[in-house]
C-alpha cells in the first residue's frame, strides 16, 4: 500500500511540475508565424517542375534533430514539401485552363511536435494557379478557301468567317487580332478591323492574269511576348464577262484571184480570220460579219471565211477595198471586236499615179514632220522610189517610199504661199509623174502695227476739218484692217477706212481732246492693237477733256427721260450741278496755263493784218491766224523760234517709232507726213516737223 501511494505521489509531482513548467515556458511549435490558421500561395501555370512554390512560415525547426516534423497528408498531390525544410516544391505541371494539370491545389500540411505525446497539427495550404500566355490562338475551320468573281468591286467584304480562339483565360492573353502577312499577292486583301475576321477586297482582280493564289493570314494574341498562329487563304478567281473578243491579227490583206467569180474564196494574209473570247473561263463563241454595207464580198458567219459576192469586171475595184470585220459574242452582242481586211486587185499594167494633179492645202502652223497627203498610185503597199523636179524642195518637203508627202520645216505664207512641183515615181521598171500643188494657208500671226506709237495734231476746231492721217499695217498679207475710235472724246471725230481722222462736230472747243484709234484685222482669231491720239484745240483746257467755251447762263438743266414723281428732284439736282460746273469752269480758267505763244522779241516787223476768230479773245484776237487747212490752233504755221517755244510748253512725252512690221504698205495719200519721205522708216528724222501741207506733228 505504501508503495502504491509513493508511485501516485511521484506521478502527481510530475504532472504538477509539467503544469508549472507549461505556464512558465509556452510551446508554440507548429503554429504559423502570422498567427493564421492556413497558408495561401499564387503560382504561375508556366512554373517549371522542381521549382519552389513557397515557404511555410511555421514555428519550429524541421531539420534533422530539430523540434518539428512536416509532411503532407495527401499522397497524390502535385506539391511536395522538401525533407528537412519548410519549402513547398512543384512536382507536376499546373495548368490554369485545367488541361495539362490542375488549375488549383488544396493540401493539408501535418506538423508534429517531436518528443511529445501531442498529436500532429493540420495546417491547410491553398495554392492558386495564375494564368500565363502559354496558348497560341487557334483558327476555326482553317485553312480557308474563297471563290470570288473578278468583277467584285474594291471595298467589298469578301470573307467574314475568319475566326481564331485563344485557350488562355479572358484578358490580353486571349484577345486576338488578325492580319494579312506580307507576300506575293498579299495586296489584294486586308482586314476591315484587326479585331474582327472580316476580309475586304483591296485591289481589282483579273481572271485572265491571275486565276488562283494563296494569301497567308495570322491570328496573334496581346501577350508579352505575343503568341500567334498562321493559316492559308486559297483564293479562286471566277471568270466574268468583262473582256471583248480579240482577233489574232489587227488587219488582214488579200488579192483578187485571177478568176474573180462569185463564190471564189479569198486567200488571206497573214492567216485566216480568227477571233476568240478573251474571257478564257467563259470562252463564249463568236460570229463574224462586215461592219457596213458591202456588195463585192461575203463572210461566213461561223468560220469567218471571205468569198467574192458577185462576178467582178475589170472596172470593179480600181482602188483597194478596205472592209471592217466585226466579231461578236453570241451570248452578249455588246461584246465585240473589229479588224480590217484590205483587198487588192492584181494590176498587170505599168506604174500609174491615181491623179494627174494632187492639190494639197497646208496650214503654215503645221509642225515639221506632219504628213500632208498620200501620193496614191496603182501599186498600194509597194515601196517605190520618188523624185522631185526641184532639188531645193527637199529642204521643205519629204517623200518616203510609201508615197507620203511630209514637211521638213514649217511653211510661211508671207514668204511663199504656193508650191507647184513635179513628182516622179518608179518601181525600177516603169515610172510615172504627177504635179503637186501645195497651197499654204495663212495663219493670223501678226497684230496690226501703227507707223507711230503716238499721234498728236493741232486743229482750228472747224466742222469737217481733216485732223490728220493714222497709218496702220498688218504683217499678214491677206489681212484687212478696220479702224475704229474709242475714248472720252471719240464722238467728236470720225476716221475713214484709209485712216483719215476728221472732226465731225464743230464748235467753240478749247483745250485738249484725247482718244484712241483701234486697229482690228480679219484673221482667225482676230487681233487688235491701239494707239493714243491727242488733238490740241486753240486754247488748252483740262488735260484729257474737251471744254466748251460758251458762257453758262446759269439756267437749270432739264434732264430728259425723267418724269413723274422724280421731276422735282431732278430739277433741283440739275440746278446744283449747273452751279458747281460754272464755279469750277471759272476757277480752271483762272488757274490753268494757256497754249498761247509767248511774245518774243524779234527784229522782224510785226504782223498788222488781223482777222476775226471767235475761238480767241483778248490778246489772242490780235494774232495772225492763217485760214488755210494746214493752219494749226497755234495761229498759223509757227516760225522756228515759235516752234521751239511751243515744244517747250506742250507736255508731250518722248515717243519712238514703233518696230517696222513686215512689208509696210506705201501711203495712199499724196500728202507727206514728215519732212522727207515715209518710204523708209529708218530714215525718219528724230525731230518734230510741221510742213506746209500737213497738220500732223509727231514726237519721237
Secondary structure as the mmCIF struct_conf table of DSSP 4:
data_model
#
loop_
_struct_conf.conf_type_id
_struct_conf.id
_struct_conf.beg_label_comp_id
_struct_conf.beg_label_asym_id
_struct_conf.beg_label_seq_id
_struct_conf.end_label_comp_id
_struct_conf.end_label_asym_id
_struct_conf.end_label_seq_id
HELX_RH_AL_P HELX_RH_AL_P1 UNK A 2 UNK A 24
BEND BEND1 UNK A 25 UNK A 25
TURN_TY1_P TURN_TY1_P1 UNK A 29 UNK A 30
STRN STRN1 UNK A 32 UNK A 32
TURN_TY1_P TURN_TY1_P2 UNK A 33 UNK A 34
BEND BEND2 UNK A 35 UNK A 35
BEND BEND3 UNK A 37 UNK A 37
STRN STRN2 UNK A 38 UNK A 44
TURN_TY1_P TURN_TY1_P3 UNK A 45 UNK A 46
HELX_LH_PP_P HELX_LH_PP_P1 UNK A 47 UNK A 48
TURN_TY1_P TURN_TY1_P4 UNK A 49 UNK A 50
STRN STRN3 UNK A 52 UNK A 55
STRN STRN4 UNK A 58 UNK A 58
BEND BEND4 UNK A 59 UNK A 60
BEND BEND5 UNK A 63 UNK A 63
TURN_TY1_P TURN_TY1_P5 UNK A 64 UNK A 65
BEND BEND6 UNK A 66 UNK A 67
STRN STRN5 UNK A 68 UNK A 72
BEND BEND7 UNK A 73 UNK A 73
BEND BEND8 UNK A 75 UNK A 76
BEND BEND9 UNK A 78 UNK A 78
STRN STRN6 UNK A 79 UNK A 81
TURN_TY1_P TURN_TY1_P6 UNK A 83 UNK A 84
BEND BEND10 UNK A 85 UNK A 85
STRN STRN7 UNK A 87 UNK A 90
BEND BEND11 UNK A 92 UNK A 92
TURN_TY1_P TURN_TY1_P7 UNK A 96 UNK A 97
BEND BEND12 UNK A 98 UNK A 101
BEND BEND13 UNK A 103 UNK A 103
STRN STRN8 UNK A 104 UNK A 113
TURN_TY1_P TURN_TY1_P8 UNK A 114 UNK A 115
BEND BEND14 UNK A 116 UNK A 116
HELX_LH_PP_P HELX_LH_PP_P2 UNK A 118 UNK A 120
STRN STRN9 UNK A 121 UNK A 130
HELX_LH_PP_P HELX_LH_PP_P3 UNK A 131 UNK A 131
BEND BEND15 UNK A 133 UNK A 133
STRN STRN10 UNK A 138 UNK A 139
BEND BEND16 UNK A 140 UNK A 141
BEND BEND17 UNK A 143 UNK A 143
STRN STRN11 UNK A 144 UNK A 149
TURN_TY1_P TURN_TY1_P9 UNK A 150 UNK A 151
HELX_LH_PP_P HELX_LH_PP_P4 UNK A 152 UNK A 153
TURN_TY1_P TURN_TY1_P10 UNK A 154 UNK A 155
STRN STRN12 UNK A 157 UNK A 159
STRN STRN13 UNK A 164 UNK A 165
BEND BEND18 UNK A 168 UNK A 168
HELX_LH_PP_P HELX_LH_PP_P5 UNK A 169 UNK A 169
BEND BEND19 UNK A 170 UNK A 171
TURN_TY1_P TURN_TY1_P11 UNK A 172 UNK A 174
STRN STRN14 UNK A 176 UNK A 180
HELX_LH_PP_P HELX_LH_PP_P6 UNK A 181 UNK A 181
BEND BEND20 UNK A 182 UNK A 183
TURN_TY1_P TURN_TY1_P12 UNK A 184 UNK A 185
HELX_RH_3T_P HELX_RH_3T_P1 UNK A 186 UNK A 188
STRN STRN15 UNK A 189 UNK A 191
BEND BEND21 UNK A 192 UNK A 193
TURN_TY1_P TURN_TY1_P13 UNK A 194 UNK A 195
BEND BEND22 UNK A 196 UNK A 196
STRN STRN16 UNK A 199 UNK A 201
BEND BEND23 UNK A 203 UNK A 203
TURN_TY1_P TURN_TY1_P14 UNK A 207 UNK A 209
BEND BEND24 UNK A 211 UNK A 211
STRN STRN17 UNK A 212 UNK A 221
BEND BEND25 UNK A 224 UNK A 225
STRN STRN18 UNK A 228 UNK A 238
HELX_LH_PP_P HELX_LH_PP_P7 UNK A 239 UNK A 239
BEND BEND26 UNK A 241 UNK A 241
STRN STRN19 UNK A 245 UNK A 247
BEND BEND27 UNK A 248 UNK A 250
STRN STRN20 UNK A 251 UNK A 255
BEND BEND28 UNK A 258 UNK A 259
TURN_TY1_P TURN_TY1_P15 UNK A 262 UNK A 263
HELX_LH_PP_P HELX_LH_PP_P8 UNK A 264 UNK A 264
STRN STRN21 UNK A 265 UNK A 265
HELX_LH_PP_P HELX_LH_PP_P9 UNK A 266 UNK A 267
STRN STRN22 UNK A 268 UNK A 269
BEND BEND29 UNK A 270 UNK A 271
STRN STRN23 UNK A 275 UNK A 277
BEND BEND30 UNK A 278 UNK A 278
TURN_TY1_P TURN_TY1_P16 UNK A 280 UNK A 282
STRN STRN24 UNK A 286 UNK A 290
BEND BEND31 UNK A 291 UNK A 292
BEND BEND32 UNK A 295 UNK A 296
STRN STRN25 UNK A 297 UNK A 299
TURN_TY1_P TURN_TY1_P17 UNK A 301 UNK A 303
STRN STRN26 UNK A 306 UNK A 308
BEND BEND33 UNK A 309 UNK A 310
TURN_TY1_P TURN_TY1_P18 UNK A 314 UNK A 317
BEND BEND34 UNK A 318 UNK A 319
STRN STRN27 UNK A 321 UNK A 329
BEND BEND35 UNK A 330 UNK A 331
TURN_TY1_P TURN_TY1_P19 UNK A 333 UNK A 334
STRN STRN28 UNK A 336 UNK A 344
BEND BEND36 UNK A 349 UNK A 349
STRN STRN29 UNK A 353 UNK A 353
BEND BEND37 UNK A 354 UNK A 354
BEND BEND38 UNK A 356 UNK A 356
STRN STRN30 UNK A 357 UNK A 363
TURN_TY1_P TURN_TY1_P20 UNK A 364 UNK A 365
HELX_LH_PP_P HELX_LH_PP_P10 UNK A 366 UNK A 367
TURN_TY1_P TURN_TY1_P21 UNK A 368 UNK A 369
STRN STRN31 UNK A 371 UNK A 374
STRN STRN32 UNK A 377 UNK A 377
BEND BEND39 UNK A 378 UNK A 379
TURN_TY1_P TURN_TY1_P22 UNK A 380 UNK A 381
STRN STRN33 UNK A 385 UNK A 388
BEND BEND40 UNK A 389 UNK A 389
HELX_RH_3T_P HELX_RH_3T_P2 UNK A 391 UNK A 395
TURN_TY1_P TURN_TY1_P23 UNK A 396 UNK A 396
STRN STRN34 UNK A 397 UNK A 399
TURN_TY1_P TURN_TY1_P24 UNK A 401 UNK A 402
STRN STRN35 UNK A 404 UNK A 407
BEND BEND41 UNK A 408 UNK A 409
TURN_TY1_P TURN_TY1_P25 UNK A 413 UNK A 415
BEND BEND42 UNK A 417 UNK A 417
STRN STRN36 UNK A 418 UNK A 426
BEND BEND43 UNK A 428 UNK A 429
STRN STRN37 UNK A 431 UNK A 441
HELX_LH_PP_P HELX_LH_PP_P11 UNK A 442 UNK A 442
STRN STRN38 UNK A 449 UNK A 450
BEND BEND44 UNK A 451 UNK A 451
STRN STRN39 UNK A 452 UNK A 452
BEND BEND45 UNK A 453 UNK A 453
STRN STRN40 UNK A 454 UNK A 458
TURN_TY1_P TURN_TY1_P26 UNK A 463 UNK A 464
STRN STRN41 UNK A 465 UNK A 469
STRN STRN42 UNK A 472 UNK A 473
BEND BEND46 UNK A 475 UNK A 476
TURN_TY1_P TURN_TY1_P27 UNK A 477 UNK A 478
STRN STRN43 UNK A 481 UNK A 486
BEND BEND47 UNK A 487 UNK A 487
TURN_TY1_P TURN_TY1_P28 UNK A 488 UNK A 489
HELX_RH_3T_P HELX_RH_3T_P3 UNK A 490 UNK A 492
STRN STRN44 UNK A 493 UNK A 495
TURN_TY1_P TURN_TY1_P29 UNK A 497 UNK A 498
STRN STRN45 UNK A 500 UNK A 503
BEND BEND48 UNK A 507 UNK A 507
STRN STRN46 UNK A 509 UNK A 521
BEND BEND49 UNK A 523 UNK A 525
STRN STRN47 UNK A 528 UNK A 536
BEND BEND50 UNK A 538 UNK A 539
BEND BEND51 UNK A 542 UNK A 542
TURN_TY1_P TURN_TY1_P30 UNK A 543 UNK A 544
STRN STRN48 UNK A 546 UNK A 548
BEND BEND52 UNK A 550 UNK A 550
HELX_LH_PP_P HELX_LH_PP_P12 UNK A 551 UNK A 552
HELX_LH_PP_P HELX_LH_PP_P13 UNK A 555 UNK A 558
TURN_TY1_P TURN_TY1_P31 UNK A 560 UNK A 561
HELX_RH_3T_P HELX_RH_3T_P4 UNK A 564 UNK A 566
HELX_RH_AL_P HELX_RH_AL_P2 UNK A 567 UNK A 591
BEND BEND53 UNK A 592 UNK A 592
HELX_LH_PP_P HELX_LH_PP_P14 UNK A 593 UNK A 594
HELX_LH_PP_P HELX_LH_PP_P15 UNK A 596 UNK A 599
BEND BEND54 UNK A 603 UNK A 604
HELX_LH_PP_P HELX_LH_PP_P16 UNK A 605 UNK A 607
TURN_TY1_P TURN_TY1_P32 UNK A 614 UNK A 615
HELX_RH_3T_P HELX_RH_3T_P5 UNK A 618 UNK A 622
BEND BEND55 UNK A 623 UNK A 623
BEND BEND56 UNK A 628 UNK A 628
TURN_TY1_P TURN_TY1_P33 UNK A 629 UNK A 630
TURN_TY1_P TURN_TY1_P34 UNK A 633 UNK A 635
BEND BEND57 UNK A 636 UNK A 637
HELX_RH_AL_P HELX_RH_AL_P3 UNK A 640 UNK A 649
BEND BEND58 UNK A 650 UNK A 650
HELX_LH_PP_P HELX_LH_PP_P17 UNK A 656 UNK A 656
STRN STRN49 UNK A 657 UNK A 657
HELX_LH_PP_P HELX_LH_PP_P18 UNK A 658 UNK A 661
TURN_TY1_P TURN_TY1_P35 UNK A 662 UNK A 663
HELX_LH_PP_P HELX_LH_PP_P19 UNK A 664 UNK A 667
BEND BEND59 UNK A 668 UNK A 671
BEND BEND60 UNK A 673 UNK A 676
BEND BEND61 UNK A 678 UNK A 679
HELX_RH_3T_P HELX_RH_3T_P6 UNK A 681 UNK A 683
BEND BEND62 UNK A 686 UNK A 687
TURN_TY1_P TURN_TY1_P36 UNK A 692 UNK A 693
STRN STRN50 UNK A 696 UNK A 697
#
